[in-house]
Amino acid sequence: MKINEKNLSAFAVSATPVDKEGYLNKRGEMNKNFQRRYFLLKGNLLFYFDKKGDKEPVGVIILEGCSIELAEDEEQFCFKIEFHGTNNRCYILGAESQESMEQWMKALACAGYDYMKLMVAELQRQLDDIEGT
């Protein structure tokens, strides 16, 4: 998939609706220490910044083909975004509290296309039931 970084950065800081935002601790890929980052969830795109108000994201995670699970071997309130297949990265994130972790996990699990497709199918089924009665 080809991604235009300039457009993606502009979308990250645009006035489009935000599904969830806030600080999380992110484990580095090379340096395994946790770094505090500001996260912004817009649809199935999870942007992260050095701090709130930055004009460009440090990175973006496209939430497709992944699962959101507890990271049981990690520190308290940690969860992971795990991509399936070979040579795929696993992101370890840590929240400030149990409640915050659960909110983030739910928001991220509901962000992908597959979840939306299931929701549309269920709503269509409910509509068909109503129209059938």
Rosetta blueprint (number, residue, H / E / L):
1 M L
2 K L
3 I L
4 N L
5 E H
6 K H
7 N H
8 L H
9 S H
10 A H
11 F H
12 A H
13 V H
14 S L
15 A L
16 T L
17 P L
18 V L
19 D L
20 K E
21 E E
22 G E
23 Y E
24 L E
25 N E
26 K E
27 R E
28 G L
29 E L
30 M L
31 N L
32 K L
33 N L
34 F E
35 Q E
36 R E
37 R E
38 Y E
39 F E
40 L E
41 L E
42 K E
43 G L
44 N L
45 L E
46 L E
47 F E
48 Y E
49 F E
50 D L
51 K L
52 K L
53 G L
54 D L
55 K L
56 E L
57 P L
58 V L
59 G E
60 V E
61 I E
62 I E
63 L L
64 E L
65 G L
66 C E
67 S E
68 I E
69 E E
70 L E
71 A L
72 E L
73 D L
74 E L
75 E L
76 Q L
77 F L
78 C E
79 F E
80 K E
81 I E
82 E E
83 F E
84 H L
85 G L
86 T L
87 N L
88 N L
89 R L
90 C E
91 Y E
92 I E
93 L E
94 G E
95 A L
96 E L
97 S L
98 Q H
99 E H
100 S H
101 M H
102 E H
103 Q H
104 W H
105 M H
106 K H
107 A H
108 L H
109 A H
110 C L
111 A L
112 G L
113 Y H
114 D H
115 Y H
116 M H
117 K H
118 L H
119 M H
120 V H
121 A H
122 E H
123 L H
124 Q H
125 R H
126 Q H
127 L H
128 D H
129 D H
130 I H
131 E H
132 G H
133 T L
